[in-house]
C-alpha cells in the first residue's frame, strides 16, 4: 500500500538480495545487460555496499538516494569508509527514472543508469577532489514500490533486491 509518492531523498536502512529476480522484469538477450546483471549479483554477495546492500550499519557505509519523477532523475550515492586510509570512497550512480505503470497499488518505475563516478574524500573534508566519471552502457532496471508513506519506503528491484529506506528531511536553515 502506498500513500505517498516515492519522490524525495532517502537513506537506505536495510536491503537484501532475494533469490529470484522480479518476474515482471522483461528478460533481455543483450550480452551487455546479462553481464551487468551478473556483476550486480556478484557485488551483492561479495561487496554488498557496492550493490546498495546494507544490513547492520556496522561498516559505517551510508547509502542515499534522491528520486524525482518530475525531473526524471535518480541519484544513488554510497559512501564507504576505507579502513586502510583516513578517507571515504564515494560512489555515485546517476540515471533516469520514469513511471512504467502500476500493478494494483504498487507503482512500477523504469530506471536507466547513465553514469557512475568514484571519488576519494579525506575524512573530515567537506568535498572530494576530482571524481573519476565512467559512462555506463545504460543498464536498465525496474523498481516496484510496495509501501511508501511520509517516513518509510519499501521497494523491490528487478534484479531481486529488497530495499527499506527512510525519508530524509531537508535541513532547517
Residue frames as qw, qx, qy, qz and C-alpha x, y, z in Angstrom:
[[0.000, 0.890, 0.456, 0.000, 0.00, 0.00, 0.00],
 [0.423, 0.100, -0.002, 0.901, 1.38, 3.39, -0.92],
 [0.077, -0.864, -0.467, 0.171, 0.08, 6.66, 0.45],
 [0.094, -0.871, 0.192, 0.443, 2.90, 8.93, -0.77],
 [0.736, 0.653, -0.181, 0.017, 4.90, 9.21, -3.99],
 [0.895, -0.183, -0.017, 0.407, 8.45, 7.77, -3.97],
 [0.366, 0.753, -0.079, 0.541, 9.93, 11.19, -4.79],
 [0.455, -0.870, 0.129, -0.141, 12.42, 12.66, -2.33],
 [0.250, 0.609, -0.705, 0.265, 15.68, 11.95, -0.57],
 [0.928, -0.284, -0.106, -0.216, 16.03, 8.56, 1.07],
 [0.086, -0.615, 0.766, -0.165, 18.56, 6.77, 3.29],
 [0.762, 0.040, -0.624, -0.166, 18.89, 3.02, 2.94],
 [0.486, -0.552, 0.502, -0.454, 18.38, 1.32, 6.29],
 [0.638, -0.143, 0.756, -0.045, 18.19, -2.33, 5.17],
 [0.674, 0.474, -0.326, -0.464, 18.47, -4.34, 1.99],
 [0.613, -0.212, 0.760, 0.043, 18.92, -7.90, 0.92],
 [0.313, 0.319, -0.679, -0.582, 19.11, -9.91, -2.27],
 [0.830, 0.088, 0.345, -0.428, 16.14, -12.18, -2.91],
 [0.596, -0.129, 0.743, 0.276, 16.88, -15.42, -4.71],
 [0.448, 0.468, 0.668, 0.365, 14.76, -14.70, -7.78],
 [0.067, -0.038, 0.165, 0.983, 14.55, -11.54, -9.89],
 [0.435, 0.373, 0.327, -0.751, 11.23, -9.75, -10.29],
 [0.484, 0.273, 0.807, 0.199, 9.10, -11.86, -12.66],
 [0.351, 0.854, 0.343, -0.174, 7.57, -8.72, -14.21],
 [0.135, -0.743, 0.406, 0.515, 11.00, -7.55, -15.39],
 [0.802, 0.557, -0.096, -0.192, 11.40, -8.16, -19.12],
 [0.816, -0.242, 0.385, 0.356, 14.11, -10.63, -19.99],
 [0.293, 0.858, -0.282, -0.313, 16.84, -9.42, -22.29],
 [0.946, 0.187, 0.111, 0.241, 19.06, -11.16, -24.75],
 [0.249, 0.900, -0.268, 0.237, 21.59, -8.32, -24.65],
 [0.810, 0.021, -0.401, 0.426, 25.01, -9.69, -23.62],
 [0.160, 0.422, -0.312, 0.836, 25.86, -6.32, -22.00],
 [0.583, -0.467, 0.053, -0.662, 22.70, -6.36, -19.86],
 [0.937, -0.195, -0.289, -0.017, 23.32, -10.01, -18.86],
 [0.615, 0.214, -0.402, 0.644, 26.89, -9.05, -17.83],
 [0.150, -0.470, 0.224, -0.840, 25.58, -6.10, -15.79],
 [0.800, -0.388, -0.119, -0.442, 23.01, -8.36, -14.07],
 [0.899, -0.055, -0.352, 0.255, 25.72, -10.93, -13.23],
 [0.367, 0.356, -0.358, 0.781, 28.06, -8.20, -11.92],
 [0.429, -0.502, 0.094, -0.745, 25.30, -6.77, -9.72],
 [0.911, -0.303, -0.201, -0.194, 24.53, -10.21, -8.26],
 [0.772, 0.106, -0.379, 0.499, 28.24, -10.82, -7.56],
 [0.088, 0.451, -0.289, 0.840, 28.64, -7.41, -5.86],
 [0.647, -0.496, -0.040, -0.577, 25.60, -8.11, -3.69],
 [0.947, -0.238, -0.211, 0.046, 27.26, -11.31, -2.44],
 [0.763, 0.084, -0.208, 0.607, 30.94, -10.27, -2.28],
 [0.233, -0.034, -0.176, 0.956, 30.89, -6.48, -1.71],
 [0.015, 0.664, 0.747, -0.003, 27.29, -5.69, -0.75],
 [0.080, -0.720, -0.172, 0.667, 27.82, -1.95, -0.19],
 [0.082, -0.270, 0.540, 0.793, 28.78, -1.62, -3.87],
 [0.103, -0.330, -0.823, -0.451, 25.37, -3.02, -4.86],
 [0.355, -0.449, -0.064, -0.817, 23.47, -0.84, -2.42],
 [0.727, -0.358, -0.585, -0.034, 23.16, -3.51, 0.27],
 [0.036, -0.458, 0.511, -0.727, 23.11, -2.60, 3.91],
 [0.668, -0.338, -0.639, -0.178, 22.06, -4.84, 6.72],
 [0.644, -0.531, -0.443, 0.328, 23.52, -3.75, 10.01],
 [0.010, 0.972, -0.005, 0.235, 25.17, -0.34, 9.64],
 [0.744, -0.583, 0.146, 0.291, 28.31, -1.55, 11.42],
 [0.728, 0.231, 0.228, 0.604, 30.53, -0.96, 8.41],
 [0.173, -0.592, -0.056, 0.785, 29.96, 2.79, 8.60],
 [0.156, 0.161, 0.634, 0.740, 28.84, 2.82, 4.96],
 [0.322, 0.503, 0.418, -0.685, 25.93, 5.03, 4.03],
 [0.208, 0.271, 0.761, 0.552, 23.62, 4.79, 1.05],
 [0.231, 0.534, 0.310, -0.752, 21.40, 7.65, -0.08],
 [0.290, 0.363, 0.726, 0.507, 19.04, 8.06, -2.99],
 [0.224, 0.450, 0.128, -0.855, 17.41, 11.14, -4.48],
 [0.240, 0.319, 0.851, 0.341, 14.50, 10.39, -6.78],
 [0.259, 0.458, 0.143, -0.838, 12.35, 12.86, -8.74],
 [0.476, 0.431, 0.749, 0.165, 9.64, 11.72, -11.10],
 [0.234, 0.906, 0.178, -0.305, 9.05, 15.37, -12.14],
 [0.087, 0.814, -0.473, -0.325, 12.59, 15.75, -13.50],
 [0.944, 0.277, -0.159, -0.086, 13.09, 12.05, -14.30],
 [0.312, 0.642, -0.614, 0.337, 16.32, 11.90, -12.30],
 [0.884, -0.459, -0.081, -0.012, 17.60, 9.29, -9.86],
 [0.265, 0.707, -0.550, 0.357, 20.89, 9.70, -7.98],
 [0.906, -0.382, -0.177, 0.048, 22.37, 6.98, -5.79],
 [0.166, 0.760, -0.501, 0.379, 25.33, 7.74, -3.53],
 [0.911, -0.313, -0.236, 0.131, 27.28, 5.18, -1.49],
 [0.034, 0.820, -0.454, 0.347, 29.93, 6.38, 0.97],
 [0.948, -0.171, -0.241, 0.115, 32.31, 3.74, 2.34],
 [0.310, -0.861, 0.402, -0.011, 35.00, 4.49, 4.97],
 [0.780, 0.410, -0.452, 0.137, 38.31, 2.93, 3.96],
 [0.802, -0.592, -0.028, 0.078, 39.95, 1.14, 6.90],
 [0.802, -0.053, 0.088, 0.589, 43.48, 1.47, 5.50],
 [0.281, 0.322, 0.104, 0.898, 43.30, 5.22, 4.72],
 [0.025, 0.463, 0.499, -0.733, 41.78, 8.21, 6.51],
 [0.212, 0.145, -0.429, -0.866, 39.45, 8.52, 3.52],
 [0.590, 0.348, 0.593, -0.423, 35.97, 7.77, 2.31],
 [0.138, 0.034, 0.770, 0.622, 35.22, 6.25, -1.08],
 [0.458, 0.454, 0.328, -0.691, 32.16, 7.88, -2.63],
 [0.185, 0.117, 0.848, 0.483, 30.42, 6.06, -5.46],
 [0.425, 0.429, 0.211, -0.769, 27.64, 7.82, -7.35],
 [0.217, 0.206, 0.858, 0.418, 25.39, 6.17, -9.90],
 [0.287, 0.420, 0.155, -0.847, 23.09, 8.56, -11.72],
 [0.154, 0.182, 0.869, 0.434, 20.33, 7.91, -14.17],
 [0.392, -0.114, -0.254, -0.877, 16.84, 8.44, -15.47],
 [0.128, 0.224, 0.909, -0.327, 13.61, 7.26, -13.89],
 [0.404, -0.037, -0.308, -0.861, 10.07, 7.16, -15.29],
 [0.643, 0.040, 0.558, -0.524, 6.77, 5.68, -14.28],
 [0.132, 0.164, -0.883, -0.419, 6.16, 2.41, -16.11],
 [0.608, -0.303, -0.527, -0.511, 2.71, 1.69, -14.72],
 [0.373, -0.349, 0.623, -0.592, 1.28, 0.05, -11.66],
 [0.476, -0.129, -0.857, -0.147, 0.22, -3.42, -10.68],
 [0.449, -0.660, -0.599, 0.071, -2.73, -2.94, -8.35],
 [0.261, -0.963, -0.063, -0.007, -1.37, -0.46, -5.78],
 [0.699, -0.433, 0.268, 0.502, 2.36, -0.97, -6.43],
 [0.362, 0.886, -0.152, -0.247, 3.85, 1.72, -8.69],
 [0.866, 0.036, 0.289, 0.406, 6.45, 0.39, -11.15],
 [0.053, 0.914, -0.227, -0.333, 9.37, 2.58, -12.23],
 [0.858, 0.395, 0.005, 0.329, 11.77, 2.07, -15.12],
 [0.375, -0.847, 0.255, 0.275, 15.33, 3.02, -14.14],
 [0.805, 0.492, -0.022, 0.331, 18.18, 3.53, -16.62],
 [0.540, -0.711, 0.130, 0.430, 21.60, 4.27, -15.15],
 [0.576, 0.802, 0.020, 0.156, 23.76, 6.50, -17.33],
 [0.333, 0.705, -0.434, 0.451, 26.87, 7.41, -15.34],
 [0.825, -0.480, -0.223, 0.201, 28.97, 6.19, -12.44],
 [0.242, 0.787, -0.348, 0.448, 31.64, 8.16, -10.62],
 [0.818, -0.334, -0.325, 0.338, 34.23, 7.33, -7.97],
 [0.110, 0.804, -0.231, 0.536, 35.90, 9.85, -5.67],
 [0.645, -0.216, -0.536, 0.500, 38.15, 9.68, -2.61],
 [0.205, -0.836, -0.031, -0.509, 37.40, 12.15, 0.14],
 [0.337, 0.240, -0.672, 0.615, 39.70, 12.67, 3.08],
 [0.409, -0.578, -0.687, 0.161, 37.91, 12.08, 6.38],
 [0.244, -0.650, -0.314, 0.647, 36.59, 15.35, 7.74],
 [0.119, -0.117, 0.376, 0.912, 36.84, 17.17, 4.38],
 [0.451, 0.462, 0.354, -0.677, 33.71, 18.87, 3.04],
 [0.734, 0.582, -0.071, -0.341, 34.28, 17.95, -0.59],
 [0.854, -0.069, 0.411, 0.312, 36.18, 15.40, -2.60],
 [0.146, -0.491, 0.485, 0.709, 38.75, 16.16, -5.25],
 [0.474, 0.324, -0.488, -0.657, 38.14, 15.26, -8.86],
 [0.776, 0.033, 0.554, -0.300, 35.91, 12.30, -9.47],
 [0.088, -0.181, 0.860, 0.469, 36.58, 9.56, -11.99],
 [0.639, 0.336, 0.221, -0.656, 33.43, 9.52, -14.18],
 [0.184, -0.083, 0.924, 0.324, 32.51, 6.45, -16.18],
 [0.597, 0.131, -0.190, -0.768, 29.66, 6.46, -18.70],
 [0.511, -0.016, 0.836, -0.200, 27.54, 3.35, -18.41],
 [0.063, -0.030, -0.802, -0.593, 26.06, 1.30, -21.25],
 [0.508, -0.155, -0.059, -0.845, 22.59, 2.33, -19.97],
 [0.167, -0.107, -0.971, 0.132, 21.77, -0.69, -17.82],
 [0.487, -0.332, -0.251, -0.768, 18.01, -0.88, -17.42],
 [0.159, -0.108, -0.901, 0.389, 16.19, -1.95, -14.28],
 [0.406, -0.584, -0.448, -0.541, 12.84, -1.72, -12.57],
 [0.071, 0.070, -0.658, 0.747, 11.79, -0.63, -9.12],
 [0.445, -0.513, -0.619, -0.395, 8.44, -1.68, -7.67],
 [0.099, -0.314, 0.480, -0.813, 7.34, 0.30, -4.61],
 [0.402, -0.331, -0.854, -0.013, 5.43, -1.99, -2.26],
 [0.354, -0.790, -0.453, 0.214, 4.95, 0.60, 0.51],
 [0.356, 0.258, -0.051, 0.897, 5.62, 4.32, 0.69],
 [0.252, -0.863, -0.437, 0.030, 4.43, 6.84, 3.25],
 [0.028, 0.968, -0.116, 0.219, 5.89, 10.05, 4.69],
 [0.474, -0.734, 0.486, -0.040, 8.61, 8.17, 6.58],
 [0.531, -0.271, 0.789, 0.151, 9.39, 4.75, 5.03],
 [0.675, 0.481, -0.304, -0.470, 9.60, 3.22, 1.55],
 [0.651, -0.175, 0.735, 0.074, 9.85, -0.50, 0.74],
 [0.585, 0.623, -0.278, -0.439, 10.83, -1.31, -2.83],
 [0.829, -0.058, 0.529, 0.169, 11.82, -4.35, -4.85],
 [0.114, 0.649, -0.505, -0.557, 14.33, -4.08, -7.67],
 [0.833, 0.382, -0.182, -0.357, 14.08, -6.06, -10.87],
 [0.510, 0.453, -0.718, 0.139, 17.28, -7.98, -10.04],
 [0.726, -0.305, -0.614, 0.062, 15.83, -9.35, -6.79],
 [0.264, 0.124, -0.474, 0.831, 16.95, -6.67, -4.32],
 [0.356, -0.757, -0.536, -0.110, 14.61, -5.68, -1.49],
 [0.313, 0.276, -0.221, 0.882, 15.19, -2.18, -0.09],
 [0.336, -0.793, -0.494, 0.121, 13.87, -0.45, 3.04],
 [0.358, 0.335, -0.034, 0.871, 14.53, 3.30, 3.06],
 [0.223, -0.700, -0.482, 0.478, 13.86, 6.15, 5.48],
 [0.275, 0.847, 0.248, 0.382, 12.88, 9.56, 4.12],
 [0.494, -0.158, -0.178, 0.836, 15.47, 12.28, 4.76],
 [0.004, 0.918, 0.376, -0.122, 14.15, 15.70, 5.68],
 [0.409, 0.695, -0.048, 0.589, 15.66, 18.93, 4.43],
 [0.500, -0.224, -0.427, 0.719, 17.92, 20.57, 7.00],
 [0.093, -0.924, -0.361, 0.081, 16.44, 23.64, 8.66],
 [0.509, 0.395, -0.029, 0.764, 18.20, 26.87, 7.82]]
